[in-house]
Amino acid sequence: MNERQDDDRQTSMSPKELALLGEGEVAYIKQVDFDDAERLFPALDETPEGIDLFAVLGADGTPIALTDSRNAAIANAIENDLVPLSVH
């Protein structure tokens, strides 16, 4: 097989496979607003508005933790043996 044929082959990944990529290995750190925090964490009571909120999310988007500082979110991921990655 020549190099050209290798380049023409495409590997496809289902949305489910993509969502599971990094499961149990990475945590995504994302700054969220109050509405996103309530959606991600429905059990959340009242959170003061006007503060920065950072969500720790599993590779598949599962909410893990909510904190008021990026450093605390990173520490939470590391404490859970996950590699923290920022989501913008």
C-alpha positions in Angstrom: 0.0 0.0 0.0 1.4 3.3 -0.9 1.5 6.5 1.2 -1.4 8.1 -0.9 -3.7 5.2 -0.1 -3.0 5.5 3.6 -3.9 9.2 3.5 -7.2 8.5 1.7 -8.5 6.1 4.5 -10.7 7.8 7.0 -11.4 6.6 10.5 -14.8 7.5 11.8 -15.8 7.7 15.4 -19.4 7.7 16.7 -20.6 10.5 19.0 -20.7 8.0 21.8 -17.1 6.8 21.2 -16.0 10.4 21.1 -17.8 11.2 24.3 -16.0 8.3 26.1 -12.6 9.4 24.8 -10.6 10.1 28.0 -13.2 8.7 30.3 -11.7 8.1 33.7 -8.5 9.9 32.7 -9.3 13.6 32.0 -11.5 16.2 33.6 -12.6 19.3 31.7 -12.5 22.6 33.6 -15.0 25.1 32.3 -16.0 28.5 33.5 -19.8 28.6 33.7 -22.4 31.2 34.3 -25.2 30.9 36.9 -27.7 29.5 34.4 -25.2 26.8 33.2 -24.4 25.9 36.8 -28.1 25.4 37.6 -28.5 23.3 34.5 -25.4 21.1 35.2 -26.1 20.8 38.9 -29.9 20.6 39.3 -29.6 19.9 43.0 -27.8 23.2 43.5 -29.6 25.5 45.9 -29.0 29.1 45.6 -25.6 30.3 44.5 -24.7 34.0 44.9 -24.8 35.7 41.5 -21.8 37.8 40.4 -19.1 35.2 41.4 -17.0 33.2 39.0 -18.0 29.6 38.8 -16.0 26.7 37.5 -17.3 23.3 36.6 -15.3 20.1 36.7 -16.7 17.8 34.0 -16.0 14.2 33.1 -14.8 13.4 29.5 -18.4 12.7 28.6 -19.7 15.9 30.1 -20.9 14.5 33.3 -20.8 17.1 36.1 -18.3 16.2 38.8 -17.8 19.4 40.9 -18.6 23.1 41.0 -16.3 25.6 42.6 -15.7 29.4 42.8 -12.1 29.2 41.6 -10.2 27.7 38.7 -7.4 26.5 41.0 -9.9 24.7 43.2 -11.4 23.0 40.1 -7.9 21.9 39.0 -7.1 20.6 42.5 -10.4 18.7 42.5 -9.5 17.0 39.2 -6.0 16.1 40.4 -7.4 14.7 43.8 -9.6 12.4 41.7 -6.6 11.2 39.7 -7.8 13.0 36.6 -5.7 15.2 34.2 -7.3 18.7 34.2 -7.9 20.3 30.8 -9.4 23.7 30.2 -12.4 24.2 28.0 -13.0 27.7 26.5 
